[in-house]
């Protein structure tokens, strides 16, 4: 009996079958017309390629309907694994390109918005000044979203605040530093110039923060409770950093941010910490990647620069 793996690779050795299968893996249900355009062959050729794939594997991979074709449960299982294979092959080609010429290459990584603005952006700027032909794709999201992208090999690694709500099975984790929250306002807010402020005094102010039913919001709420007060009413509940920063710049609003966002802010920053002492609930900021997955040379370079950029925060 032929080995199923040998049959699969023999089936996908044909460029037309491989192109069609890759499109289905990446995009799911499609019309035959769309597949025809993407594969650059005729509609009968697409139909024959699909039939050949199914004959070679001995199961029905796709089901036809008036809307087009979509994977069966067999096709869906193969597509899930196939997506990983295609991502790895593409990454391998980029790594070969980078090894052949260290001044070019592509890196796909994921991170949260605060880390992207405070840590990732300065590294990108200096890296691309030195290597203008390097391309970076930076996905942003919460830790759960980033872990899904890491597992699917859509990104090489992710950088995020870690928390106990999200499991990290199958992941290699490197903690860069630990960080606590600070209360932040715009530079024109009178609270930033006062001394001896207590958190209870600020509860009646206008707060702009993540909704309390999100991971970030729950962590903010925990910081308030650790100070002996209940979380305040949110004047504006949002995950939008642009909206938050715009409102803070008016000088009327307060928020709670990771301390590193101010520690790494450049001179033009319009945000200031309110001088009050919060309980030092330190949370780890770390790099997460798949266990056993080798990083590309560009990925290793980027992580080395992140270690250097955050080295001074480790002892805070």
C-alpha positions as CSV (number, residue, x, y, z in Angstrom):
1,X,0.0,0.0,0.0
2,X,1.4,3.4,-0.9
3,X,2.5,5.7,1.9
4,X,-0.2,8.4,2.3
5,X,2.5,11.1,2.6
6,X,4.2,9.9,-0.6
7,X,0.8,10.0,-2.3
8,X,0.1,13.5,-1.1
9,X,3.4,14.9,-2.2
10,X,3.1,13.2,-5.6
11,X,-0.3,14.6,-6.0
12,X,0.9,18.1,-5.1
13,X,4.0,17.9,-7.3
14,X,1.9,19.1,-10.2
15,X,2.2,23.0,-10.2
16,X,-1.5,23.4,-11.2
17,X,-2.8,21.1,-8.4
18,X,-0.5,22.7,-5.9
19,X,-1.6,26.3,-6.8
20,X,-5.3,25.4,-6.6
21,X,-4.8,23.6,-3.3
22,X,-2.8,26.5,-1.8
23,X,-5.5,29.0,-2.8
24,X,-8.2,26.8,-1.1
25,X,-6.0,26.5,2.0
26,X,-5.5,30.2,2.3
27,X,-9.0,31.4,1.3
28,X,-11.4,28.6,1.9
29,X,-14.7,28.4,-0.2
30,X,-14.3,29.9,-3.7
31,X,-16.0,29.7,-7.0
32,X,-14.4,27.7,-9.8
33,X,-14.1,30.9,-11.8
34,X,-12.0,32.5,-9.1
35,X,-9.8,29.5,-8.9
36,X,-9.4,29.6,-12.7
37,X,-8.2,33.2,-12.6
38,X,-5.8,32.6,-9.7
39,X,-4.3,29.4,-11.1
40,X,-4.1,30.8,-14.6
41,X,-5.7,27.8,-16.3
42,X,-9.0,26.9,-17.9
43,X,-12.1,25.8,-15.9
44,X,-11.9,22.2,-17.1
45,X,-8.3,22.1,-16.0
46,X,-9.3,23.3,-12.5
47,X,-12.0,20.6,-12.4
48,X,-9.6,17.9,-13.5
49,X,-6.9,19.0,-11.1
50,X,-9.4,18.7,-8.2
51,X,-10.5,15.3,-9.4
52,X,-6.9,14.1,-9.6
53,X,-6.1,15.3,-6.1
54,X,-9.1,13.4,-4.7
55,X,-8.3,10.2,-6.7
56,X,-4.7,10.3,-5.5
57,X,-5.7,10.6,-1.8
58,X,-8.7,8.4,-2.0
59,X,-11.1,10.8,-0.3
60,X,-13.4,13.6,-1.3
61,X,-11.5,16.8,-0.5
62,X,-14.0,19.3,-1.9
63,X,-17.7,19.5,-2.3
64,X,-19.4,21.4,-5.1
65,X,-22.4,23.7,-4.7
66,X,-24.1,26.5,-6.6
67,X,-21.7,28.9,-4.8
68,X,-18.5,27.1,-5.8
69,X,-16.3,24.6,-4.0
70,X,-15.5,24.3,-0.3
71,X,-13.5,21.8,1.7
72,X,-15.1,18.7,3.1
73,X,-14.1,17.6,6.6
74,X,-11.2,15.7,4.9
75,X,-10.2,18.8,2.9
76,X,-10.5,21.1,5.9
77,X,-8.2,18.9,8.0
78,X,-5.6,18.8,5.1
79,X,-6.0,22.6,4.6
80,X,-5.3,23.3,8.3
81,X,-2.0,21.4,8.1
82,X,-1.4,22.5,4.5
83,X,-1.5,26.2,5.5
84,X,1.3,25.5,8.0
85,X,3.3,23.8,5.4
86,X,3.0,26.6,2.9
87,X,3.8,29.2,5.6
88,X,6.9,27.3,6.5
89,X,8.0,26.9,2.9
90,X,7.6,30.6,2.3
91,X,9.5,31.4,5.4
92,X,12.2,29.0,4.3
93,X,12.6,30.8,1.0
94,X,12.8,34.2,2.8
95,X,15.4,32.8,5.1
96,X,17.5,31.5,2.1
97,X,17.2,35.0,0.6
98,X,18.3,36.6,3.8
99,X,21.3,34.2,4.2
100,X,22.3,34.9,0.6
101,X,22.2,38.7,1.2
102,X,22.0,39.9,4.9
103,X,20.8,43.3,3.8
104,X,17.4,42.0,2.5
105,X,14.7,39.8,4.0
106,X,11.3,39.8,5.5
107,X,10.1,39.4,9.1
108,X,6.6,38.7,10.2
109,X,6.0,39.3,13.9
110,X,3.1,40.1,16.3
111,X,2.8,42.4,19.3
112,X,0.4,44.6,21.2
113,X,-0.2,48.2,20.4
114,X,1.6,49.7,23.4
115,X,4.7,47.5,22.7
116,X,4.5,48.3,19.0
117,X,4.6,52.0,19.7
118,X,7.2,52.0,22.5
119,X,9.6,49.2,21.7
120,X,9.1,47.9,18.2
121,X,8.8,51.2,16.3
122,X,12.3,52.5,17.4
123,X,13.9,49.2,16.5
124,X,12.3,49.2,13.1
125,X,13.5,52.7,12.4
126,X,17.1,52.0,13.2
127,X,17.1,48.6,11.5
128,X,15.7,49.9,8.3
129,X,18.1,52.8,8.3
130,X,20.9,50.2,8.3
131,X,19.2,47.8,6.0
132,X,16.7,49.7,3.8
133,X,15.7,46.5,1.9
134,X,14.5,44.7,5.0
135,X,10.6,44.4,5.1
136,X,8.7,43.9,8.3
137,X,5.0,42.9,8.7
138,X,3.8,43.7,12.2
139,X,0.4,42.2,13.3
140,X,-1.2,43.7,16.5
141,X,-3.7,42.2,18.8
142,X,-4.2,40.8,22.3
143,X,-2.3,37.8,23.6
144,X,-4.9,35.2,22.6
145,X,-4.9,36.5,19.0
146,X,-1.1,36.6,18.8
147,X,-0.8,33.1,20.1
148,X,-3.1,31.8,17.4
149,X,-1.0,33.5,14.8
150,X,2.2,32.1,16.3
151,X,0.7,28.6,16.3
152,X,-0.4,28.9,12.7
153,X,3.1,30.2,11.7
154,X,1.6,33.4,10.4
155,X,4.2,35.2,12.5
156,X,7.6,34.0,13.7
157,X,7.1,35.3,17.3
158,X,5.0,37.6,19.3
159,X,5.9,40.1,22.0
160,X,3.2,40.7,24.7
161,X,2.4,41.3,28.3
162,X,1.8,37.7,29.7
163,X,-1.0,36.9,32.0
164,X,-2.5,33.9,33.8
165,X,-5.7,33.9,31.7
166,X,-4.0,32.7,28.6
167,X,-2.3,29.3,28.5
168,X,1.1,29.0,26.8
169,X,1.2,25.2,26.1
170,X,3.6,24.3,23.2
171,X,5.2,27.8,23.4
172,X,8.8,28.8,24.2
173,X,8.7,31.9,26.4
174,X,11.5,34.4,27.1
175,X,10.7,37.1,29.6
176,X,12.3,40.4,28.7
177,X,11.3,42.4,31.8
178,X,8.6,42.9,34.4
179,X,6.5,46.0,34.5
180,X,3.9,47.8,36.6
181,X,1.1,50.1,35.8
182,X,1.2,53.9,36.2
183,X,-1.6,56.5,36.2
184,X,-1.1,58.8,33.1
185,X,-2.5,62.1,32.0
186,X,-1.8,64.7,29.3
187,X,1.0,67.2,30.1
188,X,-1.6,70.0,30.7
189,X,-3.5,68.0,33.3
190,X,-3.1,69.7,36.8
191,X,-2.7,66.4,38.5
192,X,0.7,65.8,36.9
193,X,2.1,68.8,38.8
194,X,0.8,67.9,42.3
195,X,2.6,65.9,44.9
196,X,1.3,63.4,47.5
197,X,-1.6,62.3,45.3
198,X,-3.6,59.3,46.4
199,X,-5.6,57.1,43.9
200,X,-8.8,57.7,45.9
201,X,-8.6,61.4,45.0
202,X,-8.8,60.6,41.3
203,X,-11.8,58.4,41.3
204,X,-14.2,61.2,40.3
205,X,-12.1,62.3,37.3
206,X,-12.8,61.4,33.7
207,X,-11.1,58.1,32.9
208,X,-10.5,56.7,29.5
209,X,-9.5,53.0,29.7
210,X,-10.1,49.6,28.1
211,X,-13.5,48.0,28.9
212,X,-13.4,46.1,32.2
213,X,-14.6,42.9,30.4
214,X,-11.3,42.8,28.4
215,X,-8.0,41.4,29.6
216,X,-6.4,44.9,29.7
217,X,-9.5,46.2,31.6
218,X,-9.4,43.4,34.1
219,X,-5.7,44.1,34.8
220,X,-6.5,47.8,35.3
221,X,-9.3,47.0,37.7
222,X,-7.0,44.7,39.7
223,X,-4.5,47.6,40.1
224,X,-7.3,49.8,41.6
225,X,-8.4,47.0,44.0
226,X,-4.9,46.4,45.1
227,X,-4.8,50.1,46.1
228,X,-7.9,49.5,48.3
229,X,-10.4,51.3,46.0
230,X,-13.0,50.0,43.5
231,X,-12.3,50.8,39.8
232,X,-13.9,54.1,38.8
233,X,-16.7,54.7,36.3
234,X,-15.2,55.0,32.8
235,X,-16.1,58.2,31.0
236,X,-14.8,56.5,27.9
237,X,-14.3,52.7,27.5
238,X,-12.2,51.9,24.4
239,X,-9.4,49.8,23.1
240,X,-8.5,52.5,20.6
241,X,-5.1,53.9,21.3
242,X,-5.6,56.8,18.9
243,X,-8.8,57.8,20.7
244,X,-7.3,57.4,24.1
245,X,-4.2,59.5,23.3
246,X,-6.3,62.2,21.6
247,X,-8.5,62.5,24.7
248,X,-5.5,62.5,27.1
249,X,-3.9,65.4,25.1
250,X,-6.9,67.6,26.0
251,X,-5.7,67.5,29.6
252,X,-9.1,66.4,30.9
253,X,-8.7,62.7,31.1
254,X,-6.7,60.1,33.0
255,X,-5.8,56.5,32.1
256,X,-3.7,53.6,33.4
257,X,-0.8,52.4,31.3
258,X,2.2,50.1,31.5
259,X,5.1,51.9,33.0
260,X,7.4,51.1,30.0
261,X,5.3,53.2,27.7
262,X,6.6,56.3,29.5
263,X,10.0,55.0,30.3
264,X,10.7,54.4,26.6
265,X,8.8,57.5,25.3
266,X,10.7,60.0,23.3
267,X,11.2,63.6,24.2
268,X,8.1,64.8,22.2
269,X,5.7,62.7,24.3
270,X,2.7,64.6,25.6
271,X,1.9,62.1,28.3
272,X,3.0,62.4,31.9
273,X,2.8,60.1,35.0
274,X,0.7,61.3,37.8
275,X,3.0,61.3,40.9
276,X,1.3,58.6,43.1
277,X,2.4,55.3,44.4
278,X,0.5,52.2,43.0
279,X,1.1,48.7,44.5
280,X,3.9,47.2,42.4
281,X,1.9,44.5,40.7
282,X,4.7,43.5,38.3
283,X,3.6,41.6,35.1
284,X,6.0,40.0,32.7
285,X,6.6,41.2,29.1
286,X,8.0,38.5,27.0
287,X,8.6,36.9,23.6
288,X,6.5,33.9,22.7
289,X,7.3,31.5,19.8
290,X,6.6,27.8,19.0
291,X,8.8,25.3,20.8
292,X,11.3,23.8,18.5
293,X,10.8,26.3,15.7
294,X,14.0,27.9,14.5
295,X,14.0,31.7,14.0
296,X,15.1,33.3,10.8
297,X,18.3,35.3,11.0
298,X,16.3,38.5,10.7
299,X,14.1,37.3,13.6
300,X,17.1,36.6,15.7
301,X,18.5,40.0,14.9
302,X,15.3,41.7,15.9
303,X,15.0,39.9,19.2
304,X,18.6,40.7,20.0
305,X,17.8,44.4,19.5
306,X,14.7,44.0,21.7
307,X,16.8,42.5,24.5
308,X,19.2,45.5,24.2
309,X,16.4,48.1,24.1
310,X,14.7,46.7,27.3
311,X,17.8,45.7,29.3
312,X,17.5,48.8,31.5
313,X,13.9,47.9,32.3
314,X,14.7,44.5,33.8
315,X,16.0,46.0,37.1
316,X,13.2,48.5,37.5
